[in-house]
C-alpha cells in the first residue's frame, strides 16, 4: 500500500482501516521486511496491518527524518491519512523509540483528534539508546564495516527456529545483506551525513533524549495506552538489564524471549504470541 511517497506492507491482505490496526515500525538501517512473519500472522487474524518503510528506507521515498520526534509526527500523520482512528504500535529498536514518541504525541492537545494508541509494544528496546562513540565513528567512516559488527551483535543464534523464513536461512547473512542494501539504496545527499543512512539512523537513536518524559506523558494520558516490552534475554545491542527505568516509567508488562536483538527472526513464533497476548483475544 502507498500513501503518497510511503510504502507499507499489509501482510498479504488489503488494508482495511475499519479493522483493528497494527502498525510495525522497523529499526535502524532496516525496512518493512523484518516484520514479514508477524505482519502476515496478524493480517490473517483480523487486523489491518501496516508494516511501514520509514522515509528513505526500503520502498519509501523522501528524505530521512531529522529526529525521533519528527518520526513520531510523521507516523501519526500517516495513520490519519490512512483513516486509522485506533492503533497498536509495535516498534523494534529505533522503531520502538518512534512508537514511544508517537504514543506520547497522540496525547498532546494539538493531536487530540488524531489516532488513539491503544497498545504500545516496544521490542528489543532500551532507554537511553546510547550508541558507543566507537560505533558511531566507525558508522561514519566505514558504514559497511559497522554493519559487520552490528549484524554479529544482533544475532545470538546461527540458524532459524521453526517458523522462521525457511530451512537453512542464514540469519546473520540476511541481516547484513539488508543493512548493506539500505546503505546502497539511500541517495547520496550531503545534507544527511553524506548520504550515510546507517550513521544517520544510529545517530538518531543516540541523540533521542525525551524517552522518560514521553513515557510519563503516555502513562498520564487520557487515552489509557497499555504498554508492553518484549526483550531478548541475550540481546547485546539493547540489553534487557538496561530497561529498568523505561519499564518503570511506562508501568509496562515485560515478556522475555530467549534470543538476541533480532527477535523477529530468532524467535518469530514467540514474538507473535507475545504481541497477541498483549493486545488480547480477537
Buried (B, 14 or more C-beta within 10 A) or exposed (E): BEBEEBBBBBBEBEBBBEBBBBBBBBBBBBBBBBBBBBBBBBBEBEBBBBBBBBBBBBBBBBEBBEBBBBBBBBBBBBBBEBBBEBBBBBBBBBBBBBBBBBBBBBBEEEBEEBBBBBBBBBBBBBBBBEBEEEBBEBBBEEBBEBBBEBBEBBBBBEEBBEBBBEEEEEBBEBBBEBBBBBBEEBEEBEEBBEBBBBBBBBBBBBEBEBBBEBBEBBBEBEBEBBBBBBBBEBBBBBBBEBBEBBBEBBEBBBBBBEBBBBBBBBBBBBBBBBBBEBBEEE
